[in-house]
Amino acid sequence: MWETITSSPLIDILDILIVAALLYRLIVFIKDTRVIQMFLGLVLLLVLGTVASWVKMI
Protein backbone atom coordinates (compact mmCIF):
# COMPACT_ATOMS: atom_id res chain seq x y z
CA MET A 1 0.00 0.00 0.00
CA TRP A 2 2.83 2.43 0.85
CA GLU A 3 4.36 1.88 -2.60
CA THR A 4 1.05 2.83 -4.21
CA ILE A 5 0.96 6.08 -2.26
CA THR A 6 4.60 6.99 -2.83
CA SER A 7 4.52 6.18 -6.55
CA SER A 8 1.46 8.35 -7.10
CA PRO A 9 1.87 11.31 -9.46
CA LEU A 10 -0.16 13.33 -6.97
CA ILE A 11 2.60 12.95 -4.38
CA ASP A 12 5.16 14.08 -6.97
CA ILE A 13 3.12 17.15 -7.83
CA LEU A 14 2.64 17.97 -4.16
CA ASP A 15 6.37 17.58 -3.54
CA ILE A 16 7.21 19.92 -6.43
CA LEU A 17 4.71 22.52 -5.19
CA ILE A 18 6.13 22.44 -1.66
CA VAL A 19 9.71 22.82 -2.88
CA ALA A 20 8.69 25.63 -5.26
CA ALA A 21 6.89 27.48 -2.45
CA LEU A 22 9.89 27.14 -0.13
CA LEU A 23 12.28 28.36 -2.82
CA TYR A 24 10.00 31.31 -3.57
CA ARG A 25 9.89 32.30 0.12
CA LEU A 26 13.69 31.98 0.33
CA ILE A 27 14.19 34.19 -2.73
CA VAL A 28 11.78 36.82 -1.38
CA PHE A 29 13.56 36.73 1.99
CA ILE A 30 16.98 37.14 0.36
CA LYS A 31 15.74 39.94 -1.89
CA ASP A 32 14.32 41.99 0.99
CA THR A 33 17.31 41.69 3.35
CA ARG A 34 21.07 41.82 3.41
CA VAL A 35 21.36 38.06 3.38
CA ILE A 36 23.31 38.09 0.11
CA GLN A 37 25.99 40.36 1.57
CA MET A 38 26.26 38.22 4.70
CA PHE A 39 26.40 35.03 2.63
CA LEU A 40 29.16 36.41 0.39
CA GLY A 41 31.10 37.51 3.47
CA LEU A 42 30.80 34.04 4.98
CA VAL A 43 31.92 32.41 1.73
CA LEU A 44 34.90 34.77 1.57
CA LEU A 45 35.89 33.88 5.14
CA LEU A 46 35.61 30.17 4.39
CA VAL A 47 37.71 30.51 1.23
CA LEU A 48 40.37 32.57 3.01
CA GLY A 49 40.45 30.09 5.89
CA THR A 50 40.87 27.19 3.49
CA VAL A 51 43.66 28.93 1.58
CA ALA A 52 45.38 29.85 4.85
CA SER A 53 45.29 26.24 6.01
CA TRP A 54 46.65 25.02 2.66
CA VAL A 55 49.69 27.31 2.92
CA LYS A 56 50.12 26.39 6.62
CA MET A 57 49.39 29.88 7.95
CA ILE A 58 47.06 28.53 10.63
A tleap script that builds the chain and sets N, CA, C and O, in Angstrom:
source leaprc.protein.ff14SB
mol = sequence {
  NMET TRP GLU THR ILE THR SER SER PRO LEU
  ILE ASP ILE LEU ASP ILE LEU ILE VAL ALA
  ALA LEU LEU TYR ARG LEU ILE VAL PHE ILE
  LYS ASP THR ARG VAL ILE GLN MET PHE LEU
  GLY LEU VAL LEU LEU LEU VAL LEU GLY THR
  VAL ALA SER TRP VAL LYS MET CILE
}
set mol.1.N position { 0.819 -1.195 0.000 }
set mol.1.CA position { 0.000 0.000 0.000 }
set mol.1.C position { 0.863 1.259 0.000 }
set mol.1.O position { 0.551 2.223 -0.699 }
set mol.2.N position { 1.958 1.257 0.786 }
set mol.2.CA position { 2.827 2.433 0.850 }
set mol.2.C position { 3.438 2.732 -0.513 }
set mol.2.O position { 3.597 3.896 -0.881 }
set mol.3.N position { 3.787 1.675 -1.273 }
set mol.3.CA position { 4.355 1.876 -2.605 }
set mol.3.C position { 3.352 2.540 -3.538 }
set mol.3.O position { 3.732 3.344 -4.389 }
set mol.4.N position { 2.090 2.212 -3.387 }
set mol.4.CA position { 1.054 2.834 -4.208 }
set mol.4.C position { 0.953 4.321 -3.911 }
set mol.4.O position { 0.787 5.133 -4.822 }
set mol.5.N position { 1.051 4.672 -2.646 }
set mol.5.CA position { 0.959 6.081 -2.258 }
set mol.5.C position { 2.191 6.847 -2.716 }
set mol.5.O position { 2.074 7.945 -3.261 }
set mol.6.N position { 3.375 6.275 -2.500 }
set mol.6.CA position { 4.604 6.993 -2.833 }
set mol.6.C position { 4.877 7.043 -4.326 }
set mol.6.O position { 5.626 7.909 -4.777 }
set mol.7.N position { 4.299 6.145 -5.101 }
set mol.7.CA position { 4.519 6.180 -6.546 }
set mol.7.C position { 3.445 6.992 -7.265 }
set mol.7.O position { 3.442 7.068 -8.494 }
set mol.8.N position { 2.560 7.582 -6.526 }
set mol.8.CA position { 1.459 8.348 -7.103 }
set mol.8.C position { 1.958 9.662 -7.698 }
set mol.8.O position { 2.768 10.349 -7.075 }
set mol.9.N position { 1.491 10.020 -8.884 }
set mol.9.CA position { 1.870 11.308 -9.464 }
set mol.9.C position { 1.392 12.479 -8.610 }
set mol.9.O position { 1.981 13.560 -8.652 }
set mol.10.N position { 0.336 12.271 -7.843 }
set mol.10.CA position { -0.164 13.330 -6.971 }
set mol.10.C position { 0.872 13.696 -5.913 }
set mol.10.O position { 1.052 14.873 -5.601 }
set mol.11.N position { 1.552 12.697 -5.363 }
set mol.11.CA position { 2.605 12.950 -4.378 }
set mol.11.C position { 3.747 13.724 -5.029 }
set mol.11.O position { 4.303 14.635 -4.417 }
set mol.12.N position { 4.101 13.372 -6.265 }
set mol.12.CA position { 5.165 14.079 -6.973 }
set mol.12.C position { 4.799 15.541 -7.194 }
set mol.12.O position { 5.625 16.432 -6.996 }
set mol.13.N position { 3.577 15.779 -7.598 }
set mol.13.CA position { 3.120 17.152 -7.833 }
set mol.13.C position { 3.120 17.937 -6.533 }
set mol.13.O position { 3.540 19.093 -6.503 }
set mol.14.N position { 2.655 17.317 -5.463 }
set mol.14.CA position { 2.644 17.974 -4.159 }
set mol.14.C position { 4.063 18.292 -3.701 }
set mol.14.O position { 4.315 19.370 -3.163 }
set mol.15.N position { 4.976 17.371 -3.907 }
set mol.15.CA position { 6.375 17.583 -3.544 }
set mol.15.C position { 6.963 18.762 -4.315 }
set mol.15.O position { 7.645 19.603 -3.730 }
set mol.16.N position { 6.709 18.828 -5.600 }
set mol.16.CA position { 7.213 19.923 -6.431 }
set mol.16.C position { 6.629 21.255 -5.974 }
set mol.16.O position { 7.345 22.254 -5.912 }
set mol.17.N position { 5.341 21.280 -5.654 }
set mol.17.CA position { 4.708 22.517 -5.191 }
set mol.17.C position { 5.286 22.987 -3.858 }
set mol.17.O position { 5.493 24.184 -3.660 }
set mol.18.N position { 5.544 22.064 -2.956 }
set mol.18.CA position { 6.126 22.439 -1.659 }
set mol.18.C position { 7.527 22.999 -1.844 }
set mol.18.O position { 7.862 24.029 -1.260 }
set mol.19.N position { 8.343 22.339 -2.643 }
set mol.19.CA position { 9.707 22.821 -2.881 }
set mol.19.C position { 9.681 24.173 -3.584 }
set mol.19.O position { 10.468 25.056 -3.243 }
set mol.20.N position { 8.799 24.349 -4.549 }
set mol.20.CA position { 8.694 25.629 -5.256 }
set mol.20.C position { 8.279 26.743 -4.305 }
set mol.20.O position { 8.812 27.850 -4.380 }
set mol.21.N position { 7.337 26.464 -3.415 }
set mol.21.CA position { 6.894 27.476 -2.451 }
set mol.21.C position { 8.019 27.847 -1.492 }
set mol.21.O position { 8.202 29.022 -1.173 }
set mol.22.N position { 8.767 26.856 -1.035 }
set mol.22.CA position { 9.887 27.141 -0.131 }
set mol.22.C position { 10.974 27.951 -0.831 }
set mol.22.O position { 11.526 28.885 -0.249 }
set mol.23.N position { 11.283 27.599 -2.071 }
set mol.23.CA position { 12.284 28.361 -2.822 }
set mol.23.C position { 11.821 29.790 -3.067 }
set mol.23.O position { 12.620 30.723 -2.986 }
set mol.24.N position { 10.543 29.968 -3.364 }
set mol.24.CA position { 10.002 31.307 -3.571 }
set mol.24.C position { 10.147 32.142 -2.302 }
set mol.24.O position { 10.583 33.291 -2.361 }
set mol.25.N position { 9.782 31.565 -1.152 }
set mol.25.CA position { 9.891 32.300 0.115 }
set mol.25.C position { 11.346 32.640 0.417 }
set mol.25.O position { 11.633 33.723 0.927 }
set mol.26.N position { 12.269 31.726 0.108 }
set mol.26.CA position { 13.689 31.979 0.331 }
set mol.26.C position { 14.177 33.117 -0.553 }
set mol.26.O position { 14.919 33.983 -0.089 }
set mol.27.N position { 13.773 33.128 -1.813 }
set mol.27.CA position { 14.187 34.190 -2.732 }
set mol.27.C position { 13.626 35.530 -2.290 }
set mol.27.O position { 14.338 36.534 -2.335 }
set mol.28.N position { 12.377 35.573 -1.868 }
set mol.28.CA position { 11.777 36.819 -1.380 }
set mol.28.C position { 12.503 37.295 -0.129 }
set mol.28.O position { 12.756 38.491 0.021 }
set mol.29.N position { 12.840 36.375 0.770 }
set mol.29.CA position { 13.560 36.734 1.993 }
set mol.29.C position { 14.932 37.310 1.661 }
set mol.29.O position { 15.338 38.321 2.234 }
set mol.30.N position { 15.644 36.670 0.739 }
set mol.30.CA position { 16.977 37.141 0.361 }
set mol.30.C position { 16.892 38.499 -0.322 }
set mol.30.O position { 17.740 39.363 -0.095 }
set mol.31.N position { 15.884 38.691 -1.150 }
set mol.31.CA position { 15.742 39.944 -1.890 }
set mol.31.C position { 15.488 41.120 -0.952 }
set mol.31.O position { 15.989 42.219 -1.191 }
set mol.32.N position { 14.725 40.904 0.102 }
set mol.32.CA position { 14.325 41.992 0.985 }
set mol.32.C position { 15.291 42.247 2.137 }
set mol.32.O position { 15.041 43.139 2.947 }
set mol.33.N position { 16.375 41.503 2.237 }
set mol.33.CA position { 17.307 41.686 3.350 }
set mol.33.C position { 18.733 41.761 2.834 }
set mol.33.O position { 18.983 41.788 1.629 }
set mol.34.N position { 19.648 41.792 3.770 }
set mol.34.CA position { 21.067 41.817 3.411 }
set mol.34.C position { 21.686 40.429 3.478 }
set mol.34.O position { 22.887 40.290 3.712 }
set mol.35.N position { 20.890 39.432 3.278 }
set mol.35.CA position { 21.364 38.060 3.382 }
set mol.35.C position { 22.449 37.779 2.348 }
set mol.35.O position { 23.400 37.052 2.636 }
set mol.36.N position { 22.322 38.339 1.164 }
set mol.36.CA position { 23.315 38.092 0.112 }
set mol.36.C position { 24.676 38.604 0.546 }
set mol.36.O position { 25.679 37.913 0.370 }
set mol.37.N position { 24.727 39.805 1.110 }
set mol.37.CA position { 25.994 40.360 1.573 }
set mol.37.C position { 26.589 39.503 2.687 }
set mol.37.O position { 27.794 39.249 2.696 }
set mol.38.N position { 25.765 39.063 3.614 }
set mol.38.CA position { 26.260 38.217 4.703 }
set mol.38.C position { 26.736 36.870 4.164 }
set mol.38.O position { 27.759 36.352 4.612 }
set mol.39.N position { 26.010 36.304 3.216 }
set mol.39.CA position { 26.400 35.027 2.633 }
set mol.39.C position { 27.733 35.150 1.898 }
set mol.39.O position { 28.603 34.291 2.043 }
set mol.40.N position { 27.897 36.214 1.109 }
set mol.40.CA position { 29.158 36.406 0.393 }
set mol.40.C position { 30.313 36.615 1.367 }
set mol.40.O position { 31.417 36.125 1.129 }
set mol.41.N position { 30.074 37.331 2.453 }
set mol.41.CA position { 31.103 37.511 3.472 }
set mol.41.C position { 31.494 36.194 4.111 }
set mol.41.O position { 32.677 35.943 4.340 }
set mol.42.N position { 30.517 35.350 4.402 }
set mol.42.CA position { 30.798 34.044 4.984 }
set mol.42.C position { 31.579 33.168 4.009 }
set mol.42.O position { 32.521 32.483 4.408 }
set mol.43.N position { 31.195 33.186 2.744 }
set mol.43.CA position { 31.916 32.411 1.731 }
set mol.43.C position { 33.351 32.900 1.620 }
set mol.43.O position { 34.275 32.094 1.515 }
set mol.44.N position { 33.547 34.215 1.641 }
set mol.44.CA position { 34.899 34.772 1.567 }
set mol.44.C position { 35.736 34.318 2.758 }
set mol.44.O position { 36.898 33.949 2.590 }
set mol.45.N position { 35.159 34.342 3.961 }
set mol.45.CA position { 35.888 33.881 5.144 }
set mol.45.C position { 36.246 32.401 5.039 }
set mol.45.O position { 37.353 32.005 5.406 }
set mol.46.N position { 35.332 31.594 4.548 }
set mol.46.CA position { 35.612 30.170 4.388 }
set mol.46.C position { 36.716 29.925 3.361 }
set mol.46.O position { 37.589 29.082 3.572 }
set mol.47.N position { 36.676 30.658 2.257 }
set mol.47.CA position { 37.708 30.506 1.225 }
set mol.47.C position { 39.063 30.941 1.770 }
set mol.47.O position { 40.060 30.244 1.585 }
set mol.48.N position { 39.103 32.097 2.445 }
set mol.48.CA position { 40.370 32.567 3.008 }
set mol.48.C position { 40.899 31.613 4.070 }
set mol.48.O position { 42.105 31.378 4.138 }
set mol.49.N position { 40.027 31.063 4.893 }
set mol.49.CA position { 40.446 30.086 5.895 }
set mol.49.C position { 41.006 28.827 5.264 }
set mol.49.O position { 41.990 28.270 5.751 }
set mol.50.N position { 40.389 28.376 4.187 }
set mol.50.CA position { 40.869 27.185 3.489 }
set mol.50.C position { 42.229 27.439 2.852 }
set mol.50.O position { 43.132 26.609 2.954 }
set mol.51.N position { 42.372 28.578 2.199 }
set mol.51.CA position { 43.655 28.925 1.582 }
set mol.51.C position { 44.732 29.055 2.651 }
set mol.51.O position { 45.851 28.579 2.460 }
set mol.52.N position { 44.410 29.691 3.770 }
set mol.52.CA position { 45.384 29.851 4.852 }
set mol.52.C position { 45.816 28.499 5.408 }
set mol.52.O position { 46.986 28.319 5.747 }
set mol.53.N position { 44.903 27.559 5.507 }
set mol.53.CA position { 45.292 26.240 6.012 }
set mol.53.C position { 46.118 25.473 4.982 }
set mol.53.O position { 46.991 24.689 5.353 }
set mol.54.N position { 45.856 25.686 3.706 }
set mol.54.CA position { 46.651 25.024 2.664 }
set mol.54.C position { 48.099 25.482 2.686 }
set mol.54.O position { 49.009 24.677 2.485 }
set mol.55.N position { 48.322 26.779 2.930 }
set mol.55.CA position { 49.690 27.308 2.925 }
set mol.55.C position { 50.281 27.312 4.330 }
set mol.55.O position { 51.300 27.958 4.576 }
set mol.56.N position { 49.645 26.594 5.249 }
set mol.56.CA position { 50.124 26.393 6.615 }
set mol.56.C position { 50.285 27.692 7.389 }
set mol.56.O position { 51.237 27.845 8.155 }
set mol.57.N position { 49.364 28.629 7.196 }
set mol.57.CA position { 49.393 29.877 7.955 }
set mol.57.C position { 48.662 29.718 9.286 }
set mol.57.O position { 48.912 30.468 10.229 }
set mol.58.N position { 47.765 28.747 9.359 }
set mol.58.CA position { 47.057 28.527 10.629 }
set mol.58.C position { 47.216 27.091 11.070 }
set mol.58.O position { 46.693 26.705 12.116 }
savepdb mol mol.pdb
quit
